[in-house]
Amino acid sequence: GLSMNLIVDSGDESLDETTFKSESEKLIKYFLTALTVPEEDLWVNLSPYEKDRLTSSALAQTAMGEELLAQDYILKQLTAALINPDGKTGKEFWNKIYEKAYEVFGTADVPVDSFNKIWIMPEKAEVFA
């Protein structure tokens, strides 16, 4: 059978041994999930416009899928707070959106839901062997 040893760098955190072991095991499971689930199935989606497409069936069975859904939920909450037009940041955001819409389309009367799709695009990871 295949035998594999993985090394996990503790980084800047000073965790006790039990916590470090638990966090390392979680990261290793995520890593193995990413290796075994096909790339086209590594996605989550909490869009209110696509309620029947939360995640792929392959990813739904994993802890990584649960964590990605939780993180997507946090992302949606943070985004909603930041782009709320009643706040300073949101007011600046929408002013820029409407200015750009007017510049491009000749009108600022565009559907607001056109601008509310937000997602994370991953970068490449470096793996050292």
ZIKASUL-V727260 format. One record per residue. N is the residue number from 1. RES is the residue in three letters. PHI is phi in degrees with one decimal (* if undefined). PSI is psi in whole degrees, 0 to 359 (NA if undefined). D_LAST is the distance of its C-alpha to the last C-alpha in Angstrom with 1 decimal. Layout:
# ZIKASUL-V727260
n-><N	N>
res-><RES	RES>
phi-><PHI	PHI>
psi-><PSI	PSI>
d_last-><D_LAST	D_LAST>
This chain:
# ZIKASUL-V727260
n-><1	2	3	4	5	6	7	8	9	10	11	12	13	14	15	16	17	18	19	20	21	22	23	24	25	26	27	28	29	30	31	32	33	34	35	36	37	38	39	40	41	42	43	44	45	46	47	48	49	50	51	52	53	54	55	56	57	58	59	60	61	62	63	64	65	66	67	68	69	70	71	72	73	74	75	76	77	78	79	80	81	82	83	84	85	86	87	88	89	90	91	92	93	94	95	96	97	98	99	100	101	102	103	104	105	106	107	108	109	110	111	112	113	114	115	116	117	118	119	120	121	122	123	124	125	126	127	128	129>
res-><GLY	LEU	SER	MET	ASN	LEU	ILE	VAL	ASP	SER	GLY	ASP	GLU	SER	LEU	ASP	GLU	THR	THR	PHE	LYS	SER	GLU	SER	GLU	LYS	LEU	ILE	LYS	TYR	PHE	LEU	THR	ALA	LEU	THR	VAL	PRO	GLU	GLU	ASP	LEU	TRP	VAL	ASN	LEU	SER	PRO	TYR	GLU	LYS	ASP	ARG	LEU	THR	SER	SER	ALA	LEU	ALA	GLN	THR	ALA	MET	GLY	GLU	GLU	LEU	LEU	ALA	GLN	ASP	TYR	ILE	LEU	LYS	GLN	LEU	THR	ALA	ALA	LEU	ILE	ASN	PRO	ASP	GLY	LYS	THR	GLY	LYS	GLU	PHE	TRP	ASN	LYS	ILE	TYR	GLU	LYS	ALA	TYR	GLU	VAL	PHE	GLY	THR	ALA	ASP	VAL	PRO	VAL	ASP	SER	PHE	ASN	LYS	ILE	TRP	ILE	MET	PRO	GLU	LYS	ALA	GLU	VAL	PHE	ALA>
phi-><*	-79.7	-120.4	-141.3	-111.1	-116.9	-109.7	-115.3	-77.7	-74.1	64.7	-90.3	-79.6	-112.4	-98.3	-68.7	-57.9	-65.3	-65.6	-61.0	-63.2	-63.0	-65.6	-63.2	-61.8	-64.3	-63.2	-64.9	-63.0	-62.1	-60.0	-66.0	-61.7	-63.2	-77.5	-100.0	-83.8	-56.2	-53.6	-68.9	-102.3	-92.7	-154.0	-133.9	-154.3	-106.8	-66.5	-66.8	-85.8	-134.7	-63.8	-93.1	-124.4	-73.9	-167.1	-73.2	-64.8	-66.5	-74.9	-60.1	-86.8	-118.4	-65.5	-63.2	-61.6	-61.7	-65.8	-64.2	-62.7	-62.4	-68.0	-65.1	-62.8	-62.6	-58.6	-65.1	-64.4	-62.4	-61.1	-59.2	-66.4	-72.1	-99.6	-62.2	-66.5	-80.2	-97.1	-61.2	-62.9	-63.5	-62.0	-63.0	-58.0	-68.4	-60.3	-66.3	-60.4	-67.6	-61.8	-66.3	-61.2	-65.5	-62.0	-83.2	-105.3	80.0	-152.8	-99.9	-87.4	-123.2	-60.6	-63.6	-67.2	-67.0	-105.0	-101.2	-92.2	-130.4	-153.2	-99.9	-109.2	-72.5	-98.9	-79.4	-102.6	-102.6	-115.6	-103.3	-111.4>
psi-><166	132	136	136	134	140	128	121	133	348	216	354	144	90	148	164	318	315	317	317	315	313	321	316	322	315	321	319	319	316	312	325	314	332	328	332	130	143	320	350	3	75	156	160	110	28	129	345	349	61	340	7	66	314	171	156	328	315	331	336	5	159	326	320	316	316	319	321	317	317	324	323	315	318	316	319	315	315	315	319	319	326	9	121	350	344	165	310	316	319	315	317	308	326	316	320	311	324	313	319	318	318	317	316	351	6	150	3	78	152	128	325	351	338	4	13	117	140	167	131	117	153	180	148	148	126	126	130	NA>
d_last-><20.1	16.5	14.9	11.7	10.9	9.7	9.8	12.2	13.3	17.1	17.6	21.3	22.8	24.5	24.6	26.3	24.4	25.8	25.1	21.5	21.0	22.8	20.9	17.5	18.8	20.1	16.8	15.1	18.2	17.9	14.4	15.6	18.8	17.1	15.5	18.8	21.5	22.3	21.7	25.4	26.0	23.8	26.8	29.5	32.9	35.6	37.9	41.5	42.4	40.1	40.7	39.9	36.4	34.4	31.2	30.2	31.2	27.6	26.3	29.5	28.7	25.6	25.3	23.2	26.2	28.6	26.6	26.4	30.2	30.8	29.0	30.8	34.0	33.3	32.6	35.9	37.8	36.5	37.3	40.7	41.5	40.4	42.3	45.4	48.2	50.1	47.5	47.1	43.6	44.7	47.9	46.1	43.7	46.5	48.7	45.9	45.5	49.2	49.6	46.9	48.4	51.8	50.5	48.8	51.2	54.4	54.5	52.8	54.0	50.8	49.5	47.5	45.2	43.9	41.9	40.5	37.4	34.3	30.7	27.1	25.2	21.4	19.3	15.9	12.9	9.8	6.5	3.8	0.0>
